[in-house]
């Protein structure tokens, strides 16, 4: 989403918690539905623009690249220290 790429994700709880179907991405439940939703993205320019725009907004409003980078760095540091203190 942050890369301004339309999101097409399997409809499972983790994905559905982030991707709102038809708003900031598209969800699918079967291979046939994946093909159908892919074709929608390819043929409907307004839909594609809308999900890309809303996806980018979702990331900006709900995620902090700086904070996530710091969190992952702390995790790596913790794992590194645990490895050498064992």
DRENZA-53136 format. One record per residue (C-alpha): chain; z negated, y, x negated; residue in one letter; residue number from 1. Coordinates in steps of 0.25 Angstrom, whole numbers. Layout:
// residues N
+---+-------+-------+-------+---+-----+
| c |    up | north |  east | r |   k |
+---+-------+-------+-------+---+-----+
| A |     Z |     Y |     X | A | NUM |
...
+---+-------+-------+-------+---+-----+
//
This chain:
// residues 86
+---+-------+-------+-------+---+-----+
| c |    up | north |  east | r |   k |
+---+-------+-------+-------+---+-----+
| A |     0 |     0 |     0 | X |   1 |
| A |    -4 |     9 |   -11 | X |   2 |
| A |    10 |     7 |   -17 | X |   3 |
| A |    17 |    11 |    -4 | X |   4 |
| A |    22 |    -3 |    -2 | X |   5 |
| A |    22 |    -8 |    12 | X |   6 |
| A |    12 |   -19 |    14 | X |   7 |
| A |    15 |   -32 |    21 | X |   8 |
| A |     3 |   -41 |    21 | X |   9 |
| A |    -1 |   -54 |    27 | X |  10 |
| A |   -10 |   -52 |    39 | X |  11 |
| A |   -23 |   -57 |    34 | X |  12 |
| A |   -37 |   -50 |    35 | X |  13 |
| A |   -37 |   -44 |    21 | X |  14 |
| A |   -23 |   -38 |    23 | X |  15 |
| A |   -25 |   -34 |    37 | X |  16 |
| A |   -37 |   -26 |    33 | X |  17 |
| A |   -29 |   -17 |    24 | X |  18 |
| A |   -15 |   -18 |    31 | X |  19 |
| A |   -14 |   -12 |    45 | X |  20 |
| A |    -1 |   -19 |    51 | X |  21 |
| A |    10 |    -8 |    53 | X |  22 |
| A |     1 |     3 |    48 | X |  23 |
| A |     0 |     1 |    32 | X |  24 |
| A |     7 |   -12 |    31 | X |  25 |
| A |    11 |   -24 |    38 | X |  26 |
| A |     4 |   -38 |    40 | X |  27 |
| A |    11 |   -51 |    43 | X |  28 |
| A |     5 |   -65 |    46 | X |  29 |
| A |    17 |   -74 |    44 | X |  30 |
| A |    29 |   -75 |    34 | X |  31 |
| A |    38 |   -71 |    46 | X |  32 |
| A |    30 |   -59 |    49 | X |  33 |
| A |    30 |   -55 |    35 | X |  34 |
| A |    45 |   -55 |    35 | X |  35 |
| A |    45 |   -47 |    48 | X |  36 |
| A |    35 |   -37 |    43 | X |  37 |
| A |    43 |   -36 |    30 | X |  38 |
| A |    56 |   -33 |    38 | X |  39 |
| A |    49 |   -23 |    46 | X |  40 |
| A |    45 |   -15 |    33 | X |  41 |
| A |    59 |   -16 |    28 | X |  42 |
| A |    66 |   -11 |    41 | X |  43 |
| A |    56 |    -1 |    46 | X |  44 |
| A |    55 |    10 |    36 | X |  45 |
| A |    45 |    18 |    45 | X |  46 |
| A |    36 |     6 |    45 | X |  47 |
| A |    37 |     4 |    30 | X |  48 |
| A |    34 |    19 |    27 | X |  49 |
| A |    22 |    19 |    37 | X |  50 |
| A |    15 |     7 |    31 | X |  51 |
| A |    17 |    12 |    17 | X |  52 |
| A |    12 |    25 |    20 | X |  53 |
| A |     0 |    20 |    28 | X |  54 |
| A |    -3 |     9 |    17 | X |  55 |
| A |    -3 |    20 |     6 | X |  56 |
| A |   -13 |    28 |    15 | X |  57 |
| A |   -22 |    16 |    17 | X |  58 |
| A |   -23 |    14 |     2 | X |  59 |
| A |   -26 |    29 |     0 | X |  60 |
| A |   -37 |    29 |    11 | X |  61 |
| A |   -43 |    16 |     8 | X |  62 |
| A |   -42 |    13 |    -7 | X |  63 |
| A |   -45 |    20 |   -20 | X |  64 |
| A |   -37 |    15 |   -32 | X |  65 |
| A |   -47 |    22 |   -41 | X |  66 |
| A |   -59 |    15 |   -34 | X |  67 |
| A |   -52 |     1 |   -34 | X |  68 |
| A |   -48 |     2 |   -48 | X |  69 |
| A |   -63 |     6 |   -52 | X |  70 |
| A |   -68 |    -6 |   -43 | X |  71 |
| A |   -58 |   -16 |   -50 | X |  72 |
| A |   -61 |   -11 |   -64 | X |  73 |
| A |   -76 |   -13 |   -61 | X |  74 |
| A |   -73 |   -27 |   -56 | X |  75 |
| A |   -65 |   -30 |   -69 | X |  76 |
| A |   -76 |   -24 |   -77 | X |  77 |
| A |   -87 |   -33 |   -70 | X |  78 |
| A |   -79 |   -45 |   -71 | X |  79 |
| A |   -76 |   -43 |   -86 | X |  80 |
| A |   -91 |   -40 |   -89 | X |  81 |
| A |   -95 |   -53 |   -81 | X |  82 |
| A |   -85 |   -61 |   -89 | X |  83 |
| A |   -91 |   -57 |  -103 | X |  84 |
| A |  -105 |   -57 |   -99 | X |  85 |
| A |  -104 |   -72 |   -94 | X |  86 |
+---+-------+-------+-------+---+-----+
//
